[in-house]
């Protein structure tokens, strides 16, 4: 019986899988696993391939096109910082979260998800409050890792910018007009930042404190004073209102300071735990 050619035998074997031994057939099939071999001989090790990272921008676009009630239900389980980041992601989500008529209850639910978060001041909107509490950028120079917050001014400032912006009373040259209050009384009624005078710290007496003002805030209150105060009666009403606002601000500042210190301590503790886990690995 004449012998068949090798090429014909090979073609028939490929077409007939039953004629291929199981071990050899396994070699001809492509593996669907996520592992691959690297190296030759003794160095031939199986290395697991890392899964590809999801396309976050595509996910955000899909989220923006999802039904509104589903999106709202998701957002209400987040925290203010999460909403702040989402508002900076796409125009559609930004428009949704910055809409005053539709988004206020989303931000309120997000604030309720943070234990101990102080209530939002009445003169701040939700994104501005979240930016003040969570974002680590300096509001003046946009520098990163800024943990210093001047709560009386509702500003996050790095030490350099704070030093450049703050001024003392002797650097302010103005006279309230009409003169129903003095300059000293006027400055006492508006927000100022009090700091320990480190140059004059002694062990004999308590450390003295120095008050600083922000010139833009002083000018805003001066314009308000000149616009609203026209006689002694209106001056008394203006003074009474500012005293009440100052009391509310002082209480708010204390709450925010305690919350901010606790948050920084928790972050430092979590960072220390991560470092210990990495050292053990």
C-alpha positions as a printed NumPy array, in Angstrom:
array([[  0.   ,   0.   ,   0.   ],
       [  1.634,   3.261,  -1.025],
       [  2.651,   5.605,   1.756],
       [  0.842,   8.924,   2.015],
       [  2.732,  12.145,   2.016],
       [  3.521,  13.779,   5.37 ],
       [  1.585,  16.923,   4.473],
       [ -1.573,  14.949,   3.751],
       [ -1.259,  13.028,   7.024],
       [ -0.848,  16.284,   8.927],
       [ -3.899,  17.862,   7.3  ],
       [ -6.046,  14.832,   8.076],
       [ -4.883,  14.816,  11.694],
       [ -5.791,  18.492,  12.161],
       [ -9.24 ,  17.959,  10.684],
       [ -9.891,  14.918,  12.888],
       [ -9.503,  15.983,  16.529],
       [-10.18 ,  12.446,  17.775],
       [ -6.944,  11.271,  16.167],
       [ -4.885,  13.73 ,  18.226],
       [ -3.791,  12.51 ,  21.679],
       [ -5.277,  14.565,  24.531],
       [ -1.895,  15.918,  25.664],
       [ -0.984,  17.076,  22.166],
       [ -4.471,  18.471,  21.519],
       [ -4.221,  20.54 ,  24.651],
       [ -1.106,  22.163,  23.272],
       [ -2.853,  23.15 ,  20.06 ],
       [ -5.705,  24.922,  21.868],
       [ -5.22 ,  28.477,  23.073],
       [ -5.567,  28.986,  26.776],
       [ -8.333,  31.303,  27.927],
       [ -6.755,  31.944,  31.341],
       [ -5.105,  35.194,  32.319],
       [ -1.733,  33.557,  32.993],
       [  1.341,  33.389,  30.792],
       [  4.824,  31.901,  31.021],
       [  7.934,  33.983,  31.295],
       [ 11.501,  32.813,  30.766],
       [ 12.986,  29.475,  29.711],
       [ 14.08 ,  26.349,  31.53 ],
       [ 14.186,  26.734,  35.293],
       [ 13.078,  30.357,  34.996],
       [  9.883,  29.331,  33.218],
       [  7.415,  30.728,  35.758],
       [  3.706,  31.311,  35.458],
       [  2.923,  35.   ,  35.882],
       [ -0.623,  36.199,  36.382],
       [ -1.56 ,  39.102,  34.175],
       [ -3.118,  42.047,  35.962],
       [ -6.649,  42.882,  34.787],
       [ -6.965,  46.046,  32.758],
       [ -8.129,  49.117,  34.621],
       [-11.635,  50.245,  33.721],
       [-12.069,  53.344,  31.593],
       [-13.225,  55.793,  34.247],
       [-14.242,  58.45 ,  31.761],
       [-16.493,  55.981,  29.943],
       [-18.038,  54.979,  33.271],
       [-18.706,  58.627,  34.12 ],
       [-20.338,  59.178,  30.726],
       [-22.546,  56.142,  31.297],
       [-23.437,  57.474,  34.736],
       [-24.447,  60.839,  33.298],
       [-26.767,  59.084,  30.816],
       [-28.397,  56.847,  33.443],
       [-31.958,  57.562,  34.658],
       [-32.065,  60.528,  37.013],
       [-33.686,  58.657,  39.906],
       [-30.959,  55.992,  39.825],
       [-28.21 ,  58.626,  39.757],
       [-29.762,  60.479,  42.698],
       [-30.079,  57.251,  44.67 ],
       [-26.356,  56.56 ,  44.117],
       [-25.251,  60.089,  44.971],
       [-27.174,  60.088,  48.252],
       [-24.895,  57.301,  49.547],
       [-21.719,  59.328,  48.926],
       [-19.904,  61.939,  50.997],
       [-19.45 ,  65.642,  50.144],
       [-15.879,  65.107,  48.956],
       [-17.061,  62.395,  46.539],
       [-19.668,  64.764,  45.107],
       [-17.046,  67.497,  44.829],
       [-14.796,  65.209,  42.77 ],
       [-17.718,  64.099,  40.6  ],
       [-18.691,  67.716,  39.956],
       [-15.213,  68.24 ,  38.502],
       [-15.357,  65.191,  36.226],
       [-17.822,  65.898,  33.373],
       [-19.992,  68.835,  32.353],
       [-23.232,  66.844,  32.662],
       [-22.529,  65.712,  36.22 ],
       [-21.291,  69.18 ,  37.135],
       [-24.505,  70.715,  35.809],
       [-26.528,  68.207,  37.799],
       [-24.689,  68.761,  41.105],
       [-24.504,  72.553,  40.832],
       [-28.164,  73.043,  40.018],
       [-29.607,  74.916,  43.007],
       [-33.155,  73.672,  42.369],
       [-32.4  ,  69.937,  42.118],
       [-29.162,  69.194,  43.968],
       [-29.541,  70.644,  47.46 ],
       [-31.103,  67.461,  48.896],
       [-28.266,  65.373,  47.397],
       [-25.653,  67.477,  49.195],
       [-27.681,  67.411,  52.417],
       [-27.84 ,  63.6  ,  52.29 ],
       [-24.082,  63.475,  51.618],
       [-23.364,  65.674,  54.65 ],
       [-25.56 ,  63.43 ,  56.779],
       [-23.32 ,  60.48 ,  55.805],
       [-20.344,  62.071,  57.615],
       [-20.56 ,  61.621,  61.409],
       [-19.875,  64.798,  63.339],
       [-19.641,  67.101,  60.296],
       [-20.566,  70.637,  61.441],
       [-23.668,  72.167,  59.832],
       [-23.226,  74.322,  56.754],
       [-23.152,  78.083,  57.367],
       [-26.067,  79.985,  55.866],
       [-23.806,  82.255,  53.81 ],
       [-22.088,  79.368,  51.958],
       [-23.424,  77.111,  49.227],
       [-22.93 ,  73.35 ,  49.286],
       [-19.97 ,  73.04 ,  46.847],
       [-18.112,  75.913,  48.535],
       [-18.606,  74.305,  51.953],
       [-17.393,  70.909,  50.71 ],
       [-14.402,  72.607,  49.087],
       [-13.526,  74.342,  52.367],
       [-13.871,  71.197,  54.488],
       [-12.173,  68.65 ,  52.223],
       [-10.152,  70.114,  49.363],
       [ -6.439,  70.448,  50.154],
       [ -5.703,  73.355,  47.793],
       [ -4.782,  76.816,  49.017],
       [ -7.569,  79.205,  47.982],
       [ -5.045,  81.91 ,  47.111],
       [ -2.096,  80.241,  45.334],
       [ -3.781,  76.849,  44.621],
       [ -0.868,  75.065,  46.292],
       [ -1.321,  71.404,  47.244],
       [ -1.396,  69.732,  50.674],
       [ -2.763,  72.786,  52.462],
       [ -4.107,  71.71 ,  55.853],
       [ -4.301,  75.213,  57.359],
       [ -7.853,  76.605,  57.451],
       [ -8.734,  80.07 ,  58.732],
       [-12.273,  79.272,  59.797],
       [-13.158,  82.862,  60.707],
       [-12.53 ,  83.879,  57.089],
       [-13.836,  80.597,  55.604],
       [-10.606,  80.212,  53.646],
       [ -7.966,  77.515,  53.29 ],
       [ -4.604,  79.251,  53.132],
       [ -1.052,  78.007,  53.15 ],
       [  1.193,  79.605,  55.75 ],
       [  2.882,  81.821,  53.192],
       [ -0.376,  83.205,  51.76 ],
       [ -1.856,  83.715,  55.21 ],
       [  1.192,  85.709,  56.245],
       [  0.927,  87.879,  53.122],
       [ -2.819,  88.535,  53.416],
       [ -3.356,  89.111,  57.124],
       [ -3.045,  92.636,  58.535],
       [ -3.24 ,  94.156,  62.007],
       [ -5.439,  97.017,  63.133],
       [ -2.681,  99.633,  62.96 ],
       [ -2.242,  98.825,  59.256],
       [ -5.89 ,  99.671,  58.532],
       [ -6.514, 103.346,  57.918],
       [-10.233, 104.133,  57.771],
       [-13.015, 105.881,  59.666],
       [-16.559, 104.466,  59.553],
       [-18.864, 106.87 ,  57.775],
       [-21.262, 107.96 ,  59.23 ],
       [-19.262, 107.932,  62.511],
       [-21.731, 106.15 ,  64.775],
       [-19.132, 103.507,  65.693],
       [-15.419, 103.806,  66.251],
       [-12.785, 102.   ,  64.26 ],
       [-11.961,  99.718,  67.203],
       [-15.609,  98.808,  67.743],
       [-16.07 ,  98.197,  64.024],
       [-13.084,  95.824,  63.87 ],
       [-14.294,  93.993,  66.965],
       [-17.666,  93.277,  65.333],
       [-16.37 ,  91.803,  62.063],
       [-14.58 ,  88.416,  61.674],
       [-10.913,  88.351,  62.638],
       [ -8.347,  85.611,  63.179],
       [ -6.655,  85.385,  66.571],
       [ -3.204,  83.824,  66.946],
       [ -0.738,  83.3  ,  69.769],
       [  2.031,  85.883,  69.793],
       [  4.973,  83.474,  69.76 ],
       [  7.475,  86.312,  70.088],
       [  6.241,  87.214,  73.56 ],
       [  5.529,  83.776,  75.022],
       [  6.64 ,  83.448,  78.654],
       [  6.211,  80.899,  81.421],
       [  4.991,  83.509,  83.912],
       [  1.749,  84.624,  82.244],
       [ -0.604,  83.183,  79.586],
       [  0.548,  83.596,  76.027],
       [ -0.776,  86.849,  74.539],
       [ -2.85 ,  86.713,  71.362],
       [ -2.706,  88.93 ,  68.302],
       [ -5.731,  89.63 ,  66.088],
       [ -5.509,  89.747,  62.311],
       [ -7.999,  90.902,  59.705],
       [ -8.439,  90.272,  55.996],
       [ -8.548,  93.522,  54.044],
       [-11.157,  92.304,  51.563],
       [-13.52 ,  91.343,  54.416],
       [-12.977,  94.735,  56.079],
       [-13.845,  96.519,  52.831],
       [-16.996,  94.413,  52.362],
       [-18.246,  95.291,  55.838],
       [-17.388,  98.949,  55.32 ],
       [-19.493,  99.031,  52.163],
       [-22.343,  97.322,  54.012],
       [-22.069,  99.782,  56.895],
       [-22.142, 102.82 ,  54.615],
       [-25.1  , 101.381,  52.726],
       [-27.266, 100.43 ,  55.723],
       [-26.38 , 102.884,  58.486],
       [-27.926, 106.332,  58.134],
       [-28.726, 107.303,  61.724],
       [-28.307, 106.119,  65.324],
       [-31.265, 103.742,  65.112],
       [-29.944, 101.94 ,  62.041],
       [-26.459, 101.91 ,  63.605],
       [-27.863, 100.185,  66.69 ],
       [-29.667,  97.61 ,  64.517],
       [-26.504,  96.997,  62.496],
       [-24.421,  96.583,  65.66 ],
       [-26.939,  94.169,  67.207],
       [-27.105,  92.056,  64.062],
       [-23.324,  91.8  ,  63.765],
       [-22.968,  90.773,  67.413],
       [-25.453,  87.937,  66.86 ],
       [-23.651,  86.871,  63.677],
       [-20.316,  86.983,  65.513],
       [-21.632,  84.676,  68.269],
       [-22.877,  82.175,  65.666],
       [-19.544,  82.356,  63.82 ],
       [-17.52 ,  81.707,  66.99 ],
       [-19.571,  78.593,  67.768],
       [-19.187,  77.397,  64.181],
       [-15.423,  77.967,  64.281],
       [-15.019,  75.832,  67.408],
       [-17.019,  72.965,  65.89 ],
       [-15.056,  73.101,  62.637],
       [-11.704,  73.215,  64.423],
       [-12.54 ,  70.11 ,  66.484],
       [-13.815,  68.236,  63.444],
       [-10.777,  69.21 ,  61.35 ],
       [ -8.277,  68.072,  63.999],
       [-10.123,  64.774,  64.43 ],
       [-10.147,  64.2  ,  60.663],
       [ -6.406,  64.891,  60.352],
       [ -5.696,  62.492,  63.243],
       [ -7.795,  59.755,  61.616],
       [ -6.029,  60.212,  58.284],
       [ -2.628,  60.051,  59.98 ],
       [ -3.682,  56.87 ,  61.786],
       [ -4.9  ,  55.238,  58.554],
       [ -1.675,  56.23 ,  56.799],
       [  0.366,  54.64 ,  59.588],
       [ -1.629,  51.402,  59.292],
       [ -1.002,  51.256,  55.543],
       [  2.74 ,  51.77 ,  56.049],
       [  2.846,  48.929,  58.594],
       [  1.002,  46.588,  56.216],
       [  3.426,  47.399,  53.408],
       [  6.417,  46.73 ,  55.66 ],
       [  4.998,  43.321,  56.572],
       [  4.563,  42.424,  52.899]])
